[in-house]
Amino acid sequence: MKAKIYLSAILFICAQISFSDGLKTIRETLMVLRPDYFFSEDSLHDLGTVRQENGDELHILFNEHFWGNGRCSSRIVIIKNKMPIGAYGVIGDRPTVNRRGLEFPYQSNRGNIVFLEREIPETVYLDGEFYRFEYF
C-alpha cells in the first residue's frame, strides 16, 4: 500500500514538472506569436480543459501581465492540439472552467458564461461589455 502511495506521489510530481515545462514552451510560443501582448515576466495559469462535442479538447490558460503602475492586463488563452490558437482580452477577472466552458464572477444579466462546447464564440458578452476572440 505504501508503495502505491509513493508511486502515485512520484507520478504526480513528474506530471507537474512536465506541465510546468509545457507552460514555459507555451509562454515562449505566445511571445513569438504576439510579442506586443505576451512577455517573459507574465504569470501564466492553467485553468483546465473543455471537451467540445466533436471530441476536440480546448486547454484554457489565464495570462496576467502586471505593469509597473499597479495595473494588470489579463487574457484568456485557448490551446488546441498543443498550440495556442487565440485569446480573449483584456478581461479583468479569472474565470473557472467547467465542462461547458468558462464561468466568471459576474451577475448573469451582465454576462458571466462563455459556452465553448460547440465552438469558440467570436464575440462574448461579459460584465456588460463585449470581447472578441482574436486568432493568432
DSSP file (Angstrom, degrees, kcal/mol; ACC not computed):
  #  RESIDUE AA STRUCTURE BP1 BP2  ACC     N-H-->O    O-->H-N    N-H-->O    O-->H-N    TCO  KAPPA ALPHA  PHI   PSI    X-CA   Y-CA   Z-CA
    1    1 A M     >        0   0    0      0, 0.0     4,-1.9     0, 0.0     5,-0.1   0.000 360.0 360.0 360.0 -43.3    0.0    0.0    0.0
    2    2 A K  H  >  +     0   0    0      1,-0.2     4,-2.8     2,-0.2     5,-0.2   0.886 360.0  56.2 -62.9 -37.3    2.8    2.4    0.9
    3    3 A A  H  > S+     0   0    0      1,-0.2     4,-2.7     2,-0.2    -1,-0.2   0.895 106.4  49.9 -61.8 -39.6    4.5    1.6   -2.5
    4    4 A K  H  > S+     0   0    0      2,-0.2     4,-2.6     1,-0.2    -1,-0.2   0.902 111.2  49.0 -64.7 -41.0    1.3    2.6   -4.3
    5    5 A I  H  X S+     0   0    0     -4,-1.9     4,-2.4     2,-0.2    -2,-0.2   0.936 113.5  46.0 -64.4 -46.4    1.1    5.9   -2.4
    6    6 A Y  H  X S+     0   0    0     -4,-2.8     4,-2.6     2,-0.2    -2,-0.2   0.919 113.3  49.5 -62.8 -43.5    4.8    6.7   -3.1
    7    7 A L  H  X S+     0   0    0     -4,-2.7     4,-2.6    -5,-0.2    -2,-0.2   0.916 111.3  49.5 -62.2 -43.1    4.4    5.7   -6.8
    8    8 A S  H  X S+     0   0    0     -4,-2.6     4,-2.4     1,-0.2    -1,-0.2   0.912 111.4  49.2 -61.4 -43.1    1.3    7.9   -7.1
    9    9 A A  H  X S+     0   0    0     -4,-2.4     4,-2.4     2,-0.2    -2,-0.2   0.912 111.6  48.7 -63.8 -42.8    3.2   10.8   -5.5
   10   10 A I  H  X S+     0   0    0     -4,-2.6     4,-2.5     2,-0.2    -2,-0.2   0.925 112.1  48.4 -64.0 -44.7    6.2   10.4   -7.8
   11   11 A L  H  X S+     0   0    0     -4,-2.6     4,-2.3     1,-0.2    -1,-0.2   0.896 111.2  51.0 -62.8 -40.0    3.9   10.3  -10.9
   12   12 A F  H  X S+     0   0    0     -4,-2.4     4,-2.2     2,-0.2    -2,-0.2   0.932 111.2  47.4 -62.2 -46.4    2.1   13.4   -9.7
   13   13 A I  H  X S+     0   0    0     -4,-2.4     4,-2.5     1,-0.2    -2,-0.2   0.911 111.8  50.4 -62.6 -43.2    5.3   15.3   -9.2
   14   14 A C  H  X S+     0   0    0     -4,-2.5     4,-2.7     1,-0.2    -1,-0.2   0.900 109.7  50.9 -62.1 -40.5    6.6   14.2  -12.6
   15   15 A A  H  X S+     0   0    0     -4,-2.3     4,-2.7     2,-0.2    -1,-0.2   0.897 110.4  49.4 -64.2 -40.3    3.4   15.3  -14.3
   16   16 A Q  H  X S+     0   0    0     -4,-2.2     4,-2.4     2,-0.2    -2,-0.2   0.917 112.4  46.9 -66.3 -42.7    3.6   18.7  -12.6
   17   17 A I  H  X S+     0   0    0     -4,-2.5     4,-1.9     2,-0.2    -2,-0.2   0.931 113.5  49.3 -63.1 -44.9    7.2   19.2  -13.6
   18   18 A S  H  X S+     0   0    0     -4,-2.7     4,-1.8     1,-0.2    -2,-0.2   0.914 112.3  47.4 -60.8 -44.2    6.4   18.1  -17.2
   19   19 A F  H  X S+     0   0    0     -4,-2.7     4,-2.6     2,-0.2    -1,-0.2   0.880 107.9  54.9 -68.1 -36.5    3.4   20.5  -17.4
   20   20 A S  H  X S+     0   0    0     -4,-2.4     4,-1.8     1,-0.2    -1,-0.2   0.883 108.2  49.8 -64.2 -35.4    5.5   23.4  -16.0
   21   21 A D  H  X S+     0   0    0     -4,-1.9     4,-2.0     2,-0.2    -1,-0.2   0.889 109.5  52.6 -64.1 -38.6    7.9   22.8  -18.8
   22   22 A G  H  X S+     0   0    0     -4,-1.8     4,-2.5     1,-0.2    -2,-0.2   0.890 106.8  51.4 -63.6 -40.6    4.9   22.8  -21.2
   23   23 A L  H  X S+     0   0    0     -4,-2.6     4,-2.9     2,-0.2    -1,-0.2   0.875 107.8  53.2 -63.5 -37.0    3.8   26.2  -19.8
   24   24 A K  H  X S+     0   0    0     -4,-1.8     4,-2.2     2,-0.2    -2,-0.2   0.924 110.5  46.8 -63.3 -43.2    7.3   27.5  -20.4
   25   25 A T  H  X S+     0   0    0     -4,-2.0     4,-2.2     2,-0.2    -2,-0.2   0.909 112.9  49.1 -64.7 -42.2    7.1   26.3  -24.1
   26   26 A I  H  X S+     0   0    0     -4,-2.5     4,-2.8     2,-0.2    -2,-0.2   0.920 109.4  52.3 -63.3 -43.5    3.6   27.8  -24.5
   27   27 A R  H  X S+     0   0    0     -4,-2.9     4,-2.2     1,-0.2    -2,-0.2   0.923 110.2  48.6 -57.9 -45.0    4.8   31.1  -23.0
   28   28 A E  H  X S+     0   0    0     -4,-2.2     4,-1.3     1,-0.2    -1,-0.2   0.895 111.5  49.8 -62.9 -40.1    7.7   31.2  -25.5
   29   29 A T  H  X S+     0   0    0     -4,-2.2     4,-2.7     1,-0.2     3,-0.3   0.916 109.7  51.1 -64.4 -43.2    5.3   30.4  -28.3
   30   30 A L  H  X S+     0   0    0     -4,-2.8     4,-2.9     1,-0.2     8,-0.3   0.892 106.7  54.2 -60.9 -39.9    2.9   33.2  -27.2
   31   31 A M  H  < S+     0   0    0     -4,-2.2    -1,-0.2     1,-0.2    -2,-0.2   0.813 112.3  44.4 -66.3 -29.3    5.8   35.7  -27.1
   32   32 A V  H  < S+     0   0    0     -4,-1.3    -2,-0.2    -3,-0.3    -1,-0.2   0.900 116.0  46.1 -77.1 -43.6    6.7   34.8  -30.7
   33   33 A L  H  < S+     0   0    0     -4,-2.7    -2,-0.2     1,-0.3    -3,-0.2   0.907 135.5   9.3 -66.8 -42.7    3.0   34.9  -32.0
   34   34 A R    >X  +     0   0    0     -4,-2.9     4,-2.1    -5,-0.2     3,-1.8  -0.627  64.3 169.7-140.1  76.1    2.1   38.2  -30.2
   35   35 A P  T 34 S+     0   0    0      0, 0.0    -1,-0.1     0, 0.0    -4,-0.1   0.685  81.6  59.9 -65.0 -15.2    5.2   39.9  -28.8
   36   36 A D  T 34 S+     0   0    0      1,-0.1     3,-0.1    -3,-0.1    -5,-0.1   0.625 114.6  34.2 -84.2 -13.2    3.0   43.0  -28.1
   37   37 A Y  T <4 S+     0   0    0     -3,-1.8     2,-0.4    -7,-0.2    -1,-0.1   0.744 114.3  51.7-106.6 -34.3    0.7   41.0  -25.8
   38   38 A F     <  -     0   0    0     -4,-2.1     2,-0.3    -8,-0.3    -1,-0.2  -0.892  58.5-178.2-121.7 138.4    2.9   38.5  -24.0
   39   39 A F    >   -     0   0    0     -2,-0.4     3,-1.7    -3,-0.1    -8,-0.1  -0.898  39.1-111.9-134.2 158.2    6.1   38.9  -22.1
   40   40 A S  T 3  S+     0   0    0     -2,-0.3    -1,-0.1     1,-0.3   -12,-0.0   0.781 115.1  54.3 -63.2 -27.5    8.6   36.7  -20.2
   41   41 A E  T 3  S+     0   0    0      2,-0.1    -1,-0.3    25,-0.0    25,-0.2   0.436  83.6 117.3 -88.6   2.3    7.6   38.1  -16.8
   42   42 A D    <   -     0   0    0     -3,-1.7     2,-0.6    23,-0.1    23,-0.2  -0.272  67.9-121.4 -65.1 154.0    3.9   37.4  -17.3
   43   43 A S  E     -A   64   0A   0     21,-2.6    21,-2.9     2,-0.0     2,-0.5  -0.889  26.6-164.9 -96.9 125.1    2.1   34.9  -15.0
   44   44 A L  E     -A   63   0A   0     -2,-0.6     2,-0.4    19,-0.2    19,-0.2  -0.958   5.8-169.0-116.4 120.9    0.5   32.1  -16.9
   45   45 A H  E     -A   62   0A   0     17,-2.8    17,-2.7    -2,-0.5     2,-0.6  -0.910  19.9-133.9-116.5 134.9   -2.1   29.9  -15.1
   46   46 A D  E     +A   61   0A   0     -2,-0.4    15,-0.2    15,-0.2     3,-0.1  -0.760  24.4 175.9 -83.5 120.8   -3.6   26.6  -16.2
   47   47 A L  E     -     0   0A   0     13,-2.7    50,-0.4    -2,-0.6     2,-0.3   0.701  45.4 -99.5 -99.5 -23.5   -7.4   26.8  -15.7
   48   48 A G  E     -A   60   0A   0     12,-1.2    12,-3.2    48,-0.1     2,-0.4  -0.889  37.7 -64.7 137.0-168.4   -8.4   23.4  -17.1
   49   49 A T  E     -A   59   0A   0     -2,-0.3     2,-0.5    10,-0.2    10,-0.2  -0.949  24.2-158.5-128.8 141.8   -9.8   21.7  -20.2
   50   50 A V  E     -A   58   0A   0      8,-2.6     8,-3.0    -2,-0.4     2,-0.6  -0.985  14.5-146.8-116.9 126.6  -13.1   21.8  -22.0
   51   51 A R  E     -A   57   0A   0     -2,-0.5     6,-0.2    48,-0.3     5,-0.1  -0.836  17.8-142.3 -94.2 121.7  -14.1   18.9  -24.2
   52   52 A Q    >   -     0   0    0      4,-3.3     3,-2.1    -2,-0.6    66,-0.2  -0.366  24.9-106.5 -79.4 162.7  -16.1   20.0  -27.2
   53   53 A E  T 3  S+     0   0    0     64,-3.3    65,-0.1     1,-0.3    -1,-0.1   0.788 120.3  57.4 -59.2 -29.5  -19.0   18.0  -28.7
   54   54 A N  T 3  S-     0   0    0     63,-0.4    -1,-0.3    64,-0.1     3,-0.1   0.426 123.6-103.3 -83.0   2.4  -16.8   17.0  -31.7
   55   55 A G  S <  S+     0   0    0     -3,-2.1    -2,-0.1     1,-0.3     2,-0.0   0.242  77.5 135.2  97.2 -12.7  -14.2   15.4  -29.3
   56   56 A D        -     0   0    0     -5,-0.1    -4,-3.3     1,-0.1     2,-0.5  -0.372  47.7-137.8 -66.9 147.8  -11.6   18.2  -29.5
   57   57 A E  E     -A   51   0A   0     -6,-0.2     2,-0.6    -3,-0.1    24,-0.5  -0.931  10.0-159.3-109.2 132.0  -10.1   19.4  -26.3
   58   58 A L  E     -AB  50  80A   0     -8,-3.0    -8,-2.6    -2,-0.5     2,-0.5  -0.951   8.4-152.4-108.1 121.2   -9.6   23.1  -25.6
   59   59 A H  E     -AB  49  79A   0     20,-2.7    20,-2.9    -2,-0.6     2,-0.5  -0.824  13.4-148.0 -94.3 128.9   -7.0   23.8  -22.9
   60   60 A I  E     +AB  48  78A   0    -12,-3.2   -13,-2.7    -2,-0.5   -12,-1.2  -0.860  18.1 178.5-107.4 126.7   -7.7   27.1  -21.1
   61   61 A L  E     -AB  46  77A   0     16,-2.7    16,-2.3    -2,-0.5     2,-0.5  -0.896  19.1-145.5-121.8 153.8   -4.9   29.4  -19.7
   62   62 A F  E     -AB  45  76A   0    -17,-2.7   -17,-2.8    -2,-0.3     2,-0.5  -0.979  15.5-163.2-121.7 118.4   -5.1   32.7  -18.0
   63   63 A N  E     -AB  44  75A   0     12,-2.9    12,-2.2    -2,-0.5     2,-0.4  -0.871   4.2-169.8-106.3 131.6   -2.2   35.1  -18.7
   64   64 A E  E     -AB  43  74A   0    -21,-2.9   -21,-2.6    -2,-0.5     2,-0.5  -0.980   6.3-170.3-122.3 129.4   -1.6   38.2  -16.4
   65   65 A H  E     - B   0  73A   0      8,-2.9     8,-2.7    -2,-0.4     2,-0.6  -0.974  12.2-154.4-117.2 118.2    0.8   41.0  -17.2
   66   66 A F  E     - B   0  72A   0     -2,-0.5     6,-0.2     6,-0.2     2,-0.1  -0.815   9.0-149.9 -95.5 122.7    1.5   43.4  -14.3
   67   67 A W    >   -     0   0    0      4,-2.7     3,-1.3    -2,-0.6    -2,-0.0  -0.452  27.9-107.2 -84.9 162.5    2.5   46.9  -15.3
   68   68 A G  T 3  S+     0   0    0      1,-0.3    -1,-0.1    -2,-0.1    -2,-0.0   0.683 113.8  61.3 -65.0 -19.1    4.8   49.0  -13.2
   69   69 A N  T 3  S-     0   0    0      2,-0.1    -1,-0.3     1,-0.0     3,-0.1   0.142 123.8 -93.3 -98.7  20.3    2.0   51.3  -12.1
   70   70 A G  S <  S+     0   0    0     -3,-1.3     2,-0.2     1,-0.3    -2,-0.1   0.449  86.3 127.4  86.7   0.5   -0.1   48.6  -10.4
   71   71 A R        -     0   0    0      2,-0.0    -4,-2.7    -5,-0.0     2,-0.4  -0.526  42.5-154.8 -87.6 159.7   -2.3   47.9  -13.4
   72   72 A C  E     -B   66   0A   0     -6,-0.2     2,-0.5    -2,-0.2    -6,-0.2  -1.000   8.1-160.4-136.2 134.4   -2.8   44.4  -14.8
   73   73 A S  E     -B   65   0A   0     -8,-2.7    -8,-2.9    -2,-0.4     2,-0.4  -0.968  19.8-175.0-109.9 126.0   -3.7   43.2  -18.3
   74   74 A S  E     -B   64   0A   0     -2,-0.5    17,-1.9   -10,-0.2    16,-0.7  -0.936   7.4-173.5-126.6 148.8   -5.1   39.7  -18.5
   75   75 A R  E     -BC  63  89A   0    -12,-2.2   -12,-2.9    -2,-0.4     2,-0.7  -0.974  24.2-130.9-137.0 148.6   -6.1   37.4  -21.3
   76   76 A I  E     -BC  62  88A   0     12,-2.8    12,-2.2    -2,-0.3     2,-0.4  -0.915  29.0-160.7 -99.8 116.7   -7.7   34.0  -21.7
   77   77 A V  E     -BC  61  87A   0    -16,-2.3   -16,-2.7    -2,-0.7     2,-0.5  -0.821   3.1-152.4-102.2 134.9   -5.6   31.9  -24.0
   78   78 A I  E     -BC  60  86A   0      8,-2.6     7,-2.8    -2,-0.4     8,-1.0  -0.932   6.8-162.4-112.5 128.8   -7.1   28.9  -25.7
   79   79 A I  E     +BC  59  84A   0    -20,-2.9   -20,-2.7    -2,-0.5     2,-0.4  -0.899   9.7 178.1-108.9 133.6   -4.8   26.0  -26.7
   80   80 A K  E >  S-BC  58  83A   0      3,-2.6     3,-1.4    -2,-0.4   -22,-0.1  -0.996  72.6  -0.9-136.7 131.9   -5.9   23.4  -29.3
   81   81 A N  T 3  S-     0   0    0    -24,-0.5    -1,-0.1    -2,-0.4   -23,-0.1   0.879 130.4 -60.0  54.9  40.3   -3.8   20.4  -30.4
   82   82 A K  T 3  S+     0   0    0      1,-0.2    -1,-0.2    -3,-0.1    -3,-0.0   0.611 118.8 103.9  66.8  15.5   -1.0   21.7  -28.1
   83   83 A M  E <  S-C   80   0A   0     -3,-1.4    -3,-2.6   -54,-0.0     2,-0.3  -0.989  77.3-115.4-127.7 136.2   -0.8   25.1  -29.9
   84   84 A P  E     +C   79   0A   0      0, 0.0    -5,-0.2     0, 0.0     3,-0.1  -0.522  32.5 178.4 -64.9 128.5   -2.2   28.5  -28.8
   85   85 A I  E     -     0   0A   0     -7,-2.8    51,-2.2     1,-0.4     2,-0.3   0.638  53.5 -48.0-108.2 -18.2   -4.9   29.4  -31.3
   86   86 A G  E     -CD  78 135A   0     -8,-1.0    -8,-2.6    49,-0.3    -1,-0.4  -0.983  48.8-122.4 169.3-175.8   -6.1   32.7  -29.9
   87   87 A A  E     -CD  77 134A   0     47,-1.8    47,-2.7    -2,-0.3     2,-0.4  -0.996  10.0-134.9-153.8 152.7   -7.2   34.8  -26.9
   88   88 A Y  E     -CD  76 133A   0    -12,-2.2   -12,-2.8    -2,-0.3     3,-0.3  -0.915  48.9-141.4-100.1 137.7   -9.9   36.9  -25.4
   89   89 A G  E     +C   75   0A   0     43,-0.6    43,-0.3    -2,-0.4   -14,-0.2  -0.969  49.5  11.0-172.3 166.6   -8.6   40.0  -23.7
   90   90 A V        +     0   0    0    -16,-0.7     2,-0.4    -2,-0.3    -1,-0.3   0.380  69.6 158.9 -90.5 115.9   -8.2   42.2  -21.9
   91   91 A I        -     0   0    0    -17,-1.9   -17,-0.1    -3,-0.3    -1,-0.0  -0.873  31.1-151.2-108.5 132.9  -10.5   40.6  -19.3
   92   92 A G  S    S+     0   0    0     -2,-0.4     2,-0.3   -19,-0.1    -1,-0.1   0.771  70.2  53.9 -78.2 -27.9  -10.2   41.7  -15.7
   93   93 A D  S    S-     0   0    0    -19,-0.1    -2,-0.0     0, 0.0   -19,-0.0  -0.837  77.4-119.2-118.5 149.1  -11.3   38.6  -13.7
   94   94 A R        -     0   0    0     -2,-0.3     2,-0.1   -32,-0.1    -2,-0.0  -0.677  32.2-147.8 -81.9 127.1  -10.1   35.0  -13.8
   95   95 A P        -     0   0    0      0, 0.0     2,-0.3     0, 0.0     9,-0.2  -0.372   9.5-122.3 -85.6 170.7  -12.9   32.5  -14.7
   96   96 A T  E     -E  103   0B   0      7,-2.6     7,-2.7    -2,-0.1     2,-0.5  -0.851  25.1-129.0-104.6 152.6  -13.5   29.0  -13.6
   97   97 A V  E     +E  102   0B   0    -50,-0.4     2,-0.2    -2,-0.3     5,-0.2  -0.870  30.4 171.0-104.3 131.8  -13.6   26.2  -16.2
   98   98 A N        -     0   0    0      3,-2.7     3,-0.4    -2,-0.5     5,-0.0  -0.695  53.0 -84.5-125.4-175.6  -16.5   23.7  -16.2
   99   99 A R  S    S+     0   0    0      1,-0.2   -48,-0.3    -2,-0.2     3,-0.1   0.724 127.1  43.4 -66.6 -19.6  -17.5   21.0  -18.7
  100  100 A R  S    S-     0   0    0      1,-0.2    16,-2.8   -50,-0.1    17,-1.2   0.687 122.2 -82.4 -98.3 -21.6  -19.4   23.6  -20.9
  101  101 A G  E    S- F   0 115B   0     -3,-0.4    -3,-2.7    14,-0.2     2,-0.4  -0.936  71.0 -16.3 160.0-136.6  -16.9   26.5  -20.9
  102  102 A L  E     -EF  97 114B   0     12,-2.4    12,-2.4    -2,-0.3     2,-0.4  -0.870  42.7-163.3-113.9 140.0  -15.9   29.4  -18.7
  103  103 A E  E     -EF  96 113B   0     -7,-2.7    -7,-2.6    -2,-0.4    10,-0.2  -0.989   9.1-161.0-125.7 129.0  -17.8   31.0  -15.8
  104  104 A F        -     0   0    0      8,-3.3     2,-1.4    -2,-0.4    23,-0.0  -0.681  31.5-110.1-106.8 158.8  -17.0   34.4  -14.5
  105  105 A P  S    S+     0   0    0      0, 0.0     2,-0.3     0, 0.0     7,-0.1  -0.220  80.6 111.9 -83.4  48.7  -17.8   36.0  -11.1
  106  106 A Y  S    S-     0   0    0     -2,-1.4     2,-0.1     6,-0.1     5,-0.1  -0.741  79.1 -86.8-115.5 164.7  -20.3   38.5  -12.7
  107  107 A Q    >   -     0   0    0     -2,-0.3     3,-1.6     1,-0.1     4,-0.3  -0.477  37.7-126.1 -67.3 140.8  -24.1   38.8  -12.5
  108  108 A S  G >  S+     0   0    0      1,-0.3     3,-1.3     2,-0.2     4,-0.3   0.833 108.1  59.1 -62.4 -33.0  -25.8   36.6  -15.1
  109  109 A N  G 3  S+     0   0    0      1,-0.3    -1,-0.3     2,-0.1    -2,-0.0   0.649 107.4  48.1 -72.4 -11.8  -27.8   39.5  -16.5
  110  110 A R  G <  S-     0   0    0     -3,-1.6    18,-3.5    17,-0.0    19,-0.4   0.339 129.3 -89.5-104.1   4.0  -24.5   41.3  -17.3
  111  111 A G    <   +     0   0    0     -3,-1.3    16,-2.6    -4,-0.3    -2,-0.1   0.623  56.4 164.0  91.6 115.4  -22.9   38.2  -18.9
  112  112 A N        +     0   0    0     -4,-0.3    -8,-3.3    14,-0.2     2,-0.4   0.362  52.0  70.3-143.5   3.9  -21.0   35.6  -17.0
  113  113 A I  E     -F  103   0B   0     12,-0.3     2,-0.5   -10,-0.2    12,-0.3  -0.985  47.8-166.0-132.3 138.4  -20.6   32.5  -19.1
  114  114 A V  E     -F  102   0B   0    -12,-2.4   -12,-2.4    -2,-0.4     2,-0.5  -0.971  19.7-148.7-117.6 112.5  -18.7   31.6  -22.3
  115  115 A F  E     +F  101   0B   0     -2,-0.5   -14,-0.2   -14,-0.2     4,-0.2  -0.704  26.8 164.3 -83.7 125.7  -20.0   28.4  -23.8
  116  116 A L        +     0   0    0    -16,-2.8   -15,-0.2    -2,-0.5    -1,-0.1   0.383  45.8  99.2-119.2  -1.0  -17.2   26.5  -25.6
  117  117 A E  S    S+     0   0    0    -17,-1.2   -64,-3.3     1,-0.2   -63,-0.4   0.784  98.3  24.4 -67.0 -26.0  -18.7   23.0  -26.0
  118  118 A R  S    S-     0   0    0      1,-0.4     2,-0.3   -66,-0.2    -1,-0.2   0.833 132.4 -24.9-100.6 -46.1  -19.7   23.6  -29.7
  119  119 A E        -     0   0    0     -4,-0.2    -1,-0.4   -66,-0.0   -66,-0.0  -0.944  66.2 -90.4-157.4 171.6  -17.4   26.3  -30.9
  120  120 A I        -     0   0    0     -2,-0.3    -4,-0.1    -3,-0.1    13,-0.1  -0.865  49.6-126.5 -93.0 113.4  -15.3   29.2  -29.8
  121  121 A P        -     0   0    0      0, 0.0     3,-0.1     0, 0.0    12,-0.1  -0.347   5.3-144.3 -64.1 137.3  -17.6   32.3  -29.9
  122  122 A E  S    S+     0   0    0      1,-0.2    11,-3.0    10,-0.1     2,-0.4   0.884  88.2  22.2 -66.4 -39.0  -16.2   35.2  -32.0
  123  123 A T  E    S-G  132   0C   0      9,-0.2     2,-0.3   -35,-0.0     9,-0.2  -0.993  71.1-170.3-132.0 138.0  -17.7   37.7  -29.5
  124  124 A V  E     -G  131   0C   0      7,-2.9     7,-2.8    -2,-0.4     2,-0.6  -0.931  18.7-135.3-126.8 153.5  -18.8   37.2  -25.9
  125  125 A Y  E     +G  130   0C   0     -2,-0.3     2,-0.4   -12,-0.3   -12,-0.3  -0.937  33.1 166.5-109.9 114.5  -20.7   39.4  -23.5
  126  126 A L  E >   -G  129   0C   0      3,-3.1     3,-2.0    -2,-0.6   -15,-0.2  -0.994  63.4 -14.6-135.6 129.1  -19.1   39.6  -20.0
  127  127 A D  T 3  S-     0   0    0    -16,-2.6   -16,-0.2    -2,-0.4    -1,-0.1   0.834 129.0 -49.9  51.0  39.1  -19.9   42.0  -17.2
  128  128 A G  T 3  S+     0   0    0    -18,-3.5     2,-0.3     1,-0.2    -1,-0.3   0.534 121.3  95.0  82.6   7.0  -21.8   44.4  -19.5
  129  129 A E  E <   -G  126   0C   0     -3,-2.0    -3,-3.1   -19,-0.4     2,-0.4  -0.927  69.2-123.2-130.7 155.5  -19.0   44.5  -22.2
  130  130 A F  E     -G  125   0C   0     -2,-0.3     2,-0.4    -5,-0.2    -5,-0.2  -0.794  24.1-170.3 -97.5 139.4  -18.3   42.7  -25.5
  131  131 A Y  E     -G  124   0C   0     -7,-2.8    -7,-2.9    -2,-0.4     2,-0.3  -0.984  11.1-142.7-128.4 140.1  -15.0   40.9  -26.0
  132  132 A R  E     -G  123   0C   0     -2,-0.4   -43,-0.6   -43,-0.3     2,-0.6  -0.772  14.6-125.3-102.9 146.7  -13.7   39.5  -29.3
  133  133 A F  E     -D   88   0A   0    -11,-3.0     2,-0.6    -2,-0.3   -45,-0.2  -0.799  25.6-155.4 -86.5 126.6  -11.7   36.3  -29.8
  134  134 A E  E     -D   87   0A   0    -47,-2.7   -47,-1.8    -2,-0.6     2,-0.2  -0.912   5.0-145.2-108.4 116.2   -8.6   37.1  -31.6
  135  135 A Y  E      D   86   0A   0     -2,-0.6   -49,-0.3   -49,-0.2   -50,-0.1  -0.541 360.0 360.0 -75.5 143.4   -7.0   34.2  -33.6
  136  136 A F              0   0    0    -51,-2.2   -50,-0.1    -2,-0.2    -1,-0.1   0.430 360.0 360.0 -85.1 360.0   -3.2   34.1  -33.7
